Amino acid sequence: MELRHLRYFVAVAEEGSLTLAAAKRLHTAQPSLSRQIRDLEYEVGVQLLSRSVHGIELTAAGRAFLDHARLAITQAEAAGEAARRAAQPVKATFGMGFLTGQEVEWLPRATSILRDELVNIDIRVSSHHSTTLADDLQRGRLDVAFLRREPKPDLEYKLIAKEPLVVILPSDHPLAKAKAIAPHDLTGQTFIGISEIPRVLRSIVNDYLKRHEINVAPHLEIDNFAMAISLVASTRGVALLPISAEHHLPWSVVSRPLKGEAPSIDLVVGYHESNTSSILRTFLSRIDDLISRKSSKPRRNH
């Protein structure tokens, strides 16, 4: 069984189609892909995929095989990344990842607590969705990331901030006249929901709406702050976002706190428990200093 067979199988399982997997993910011909899948099933000894006019579905054996296939691919990528890093020059590389939008506030402070070490290391910085950052930590592509508390094995988290959720809305919206917005004021509004990509935020927002028995059908769903703010401005809708979104608001969009006890979302520093980087140990030892450098309160729009 070769690693490429596992990659082919995972691609077909996730796309639900041999045609889409061949064209979009693997850039190969469908007959060749079908042959590779048959070879894999022959080697495993059971049927992994069920083929019908409706597409491709996993058999019970296929569902069991999928988790192990993903893990094997992740471990192989981590092994390759570890080997590449070991072969790098003596000057160490420290990979830092940021949930998109959070680098504005946290990158300057994260580098400032490593000021003395900067002359001896190269820092790589990336920003992405929280789930992608967690994957990169697992695969050894990042040493540390500022993200949400993703349910991933082998990752450790340190809480650095609890962000209350606020209402984001156009500056001339009728609700913008209020100093704070009651949960039920959201009923009947054009509501900008959260997609499944920022799943931690989506869960918190949906739980809050359900707890207050607010029935809203999202007009559209967003992946990040920039998309949310743009849709709020263009559709005259409202959204619930972490308070750090206030750093990105244009003049035409404002924020208002929620009345009562607002839900909050954790921002954490994540790292892999087996990472032995001395720079990581230094960074983690200075987490309290990192938090103390945080500004006392994010900007609010009035």
N, C-alpha and C positions, 0 to 999 in steps of 0.2 A: 504494500500500500504506500503510495507516494503522497507527498504533501499537496501536489497539484490536484490529486483526486479529491482531497478534502476541500480545497478551495472551490473546485467545480461544484461539488455537492452543496456546499453552503450557499453559493451564488444561486443555484437553481431553487433551493429551498426558500430563500429569502425573496426571490423574484416571483416564484410560483409559476414559472414558465421557462422551458428550455430556450425558446426563441429570444425572450428578453434577456435571460442570463448570458446567452451567447453573444448578443449584439451589444448590450449595454455594459456588462460587467467584465466579460472575459475576452471580447474581441476575437472570437473564433467562430468557426462554422458550426451550425447546429448539428449536422450529422457527426462531426468529430466529438462534440460535447456529449451527444447521446451515447456514443461508443465508450467514452471515458466513464460515464455513469454506469453503464452495463458492466464494464470491467470492475468497477468498485463493488457493485452489488455481488458479482461473482466471487470476488475475493472475500467479502464479508460473509457471504453465504445466505443472505436473506434479501428480500425485496425492500428497498428503502423508499422508493417513490412510486406513487400510484398515478398512472397516466390515463387521462380521459379527455373527452372533447371539451371539458370545462377547464382544462389546464393540468397542473401538476400538484399533487397533494402528498404529504408525508404519510407513510404508513406508521403504525405504532413503533416498529423497529427504527424507522427513519427519524421519528421524534426523539427517541432515546439516543440515536447516533449523533444527532445534530449538536447537542450540547458538548459532547466529547470532541467532535470535529472542530467546533469553535475554540475550545480550550487548547487543543493541539496546535491550531494555527497561531493562537496568541502566544503560546509558549515558544513556538519556533521563531516567531518574530522577535520576542524578547531575547532569545538566545543570540539571534543575529545582531540585534542592537547592542547587546552586552559585548559581543566580540568586536564590533566596530569601535565601540568606545574604548575598549582595552587597547586597540591598535592605534589610537589617536596619540598625538604628541604629548609630552609631559604636561603641558599647560591644561589644566582641568576645564571641562565644560559643565556648566550648571544650567539645566533647562528649567525655565519657569513658564507656567501657563496661567492664563487669566480668563475667567468667564467674560465673554465679550461685554464691554462697557465698564468692567471693574478695574481695568488697567489704568484708567485715568486717575483713580484715587489711590490704588495700592502699589503700582509699579514704582513710583518715586520713593515710597517708604520702604518697600522691599529691598531696593538696591541700596538705600542709605544705611540699612543695618548691616550690609556687607561691604561697606565702603573700604575698610582696611584690606579685604580679601580681593577686591576687584582687579588689582594689579597682577594677580596670579591666576585669574580665571577668565574664561570667556563665558558670557551669559547669553543664552539663547532665549528669546521671548516669543511666545505665541498666544493668540487669543482664539477661543472657540466656544462651542456649546459645552455645558458641564459634563454631559455624557461622554463627549469626545475627549475631554481632558482626563476623565477617569480612565478611559481606555488607554490613553497615552501614558498615564502613570503605571498602569499594569504592565505595559509593554516596554517600560524602561526608556521611553522617548522623552519623558519629563522627570525631573527630580522632585519638583514641588508644583502645586497648582492651587489657585484661589478659585473655589468652585462650590457647588452645592454638595450636600451629603448624599452621594450616590451609593446605592446598595451594591457595592462591588467587593468581592473577596480580596483579602490581602492588603487592603488600603486602610491607612490610619488617618484620622481627622482631628484637627484642633480648631475649636471654635474661636473666631476672631471678631465676629459681629453678628448681631441679630437685627435684621432689617424689617421694620414694620411696613406693611403694604399701604399704599396711598392710592387715591383716585386720581387718574390722569385724564384731563378733559380740556376742550378748547377754552381759551381765556374769556370768550364771550358767551359761553354756555350758561344757561340759567342757573345751574347748580354751582357755578364758579362764584356766585355772590355769597354763598355760605362759607362760614369759617371752617366748618366740618360737615361731612356728608353722612347722613344716616344710611345704614345698609339698604333699607327698603326704598330709598330714593333712587336706587339703581334699577328698580323694576320699570320696565317700559322704555329704558334707554337703549340706544344702539350700542350693544356691548361687544367690545373687542376681547375675544377669549385667548387662551393660551394653548398652543399646539402640544402635541405629545413629545416634542423634542426637549423643551425644558420641563421634564415631567415632574420634578419636585415642586416647582412653582405652580404648575397646572393642578397638582393634587391639593395644594394649600388653598388656592383660589376656589376650586370646586367645593372643597370641604366647608369653606367659609360661607359660600352661597347656600349650600345645602343646610348648614346649621341655622341660618337665618331664614330658611324657607323662601329663598329668592329664586324664582324660576325665570331664568333668562336663556335665550337661545343665541349663542355667539353669532354675530354678524359675519365675522372673520376670525381666524386664529393666527397668532403671531409666534415667531421663534425668538425674537430679540427686542431690545429696547428701541432701536432705530426704526424697526418695522412697526412697532406699536405706536410710537409717537407720530410717525407719518400717517398711519391709518386714523388715529384720533383726530388729527388735523384735517384730513381729507374727507372723512365720513361724518364728522361731528359726533363721533361716538365717545365712549368712556372705557377706561381700562383700569384694572387693578395691577399695580406693579410695585416692586420693592422701592423703597425711598431713594436708593442710589440712582434711580432713573432721573431724578431731579437735576443731576449734573448735565443732562443732555437735552433739556427742554428749550425749544426756541421761544420767542416772545409770544407766539400764538397759542401756546399750550401751557397749562398750569397744573399744579397738583394741589389736592386738598386732603387732609387727614380724614380717616373714618371716625365717626362717633362711636363711643364705647371702646371695648377692647379690640384693637385691630389685630389681625393675624400677622405673624412675622415669619421670616424665612432666614435660616442660618446661612452665613457665609463662612466657609471653613478653609483652612489650609490642609491639603491632602498630600500624602506621600505613600510610597510603597514600603511596607514594613520590613522588607529585606534589603532596602537600599542602604549601602554602607558608606555612602559619600560623606567625607569629613565636612564638606561645605554644607551639606544638608544638616548634619548634626549642629554645626555652628548656627545655621539659620534657625533651626527649631529652638535652640537655647535662647534665642533673642526674640521669641514670639511676643513676650510681654512688652518689650520695647517697641515692637511693630505696632501693637494695638495702641500704646500710649501716644504714638505719633499721629493717630487718627484725629482729624479735625473734630471739634466738639459736636458739630451738628451739620448735616448736609444742607445745602442751599434749598430754600423753599421759594416758590414763585407766588406772588400775591396779585 
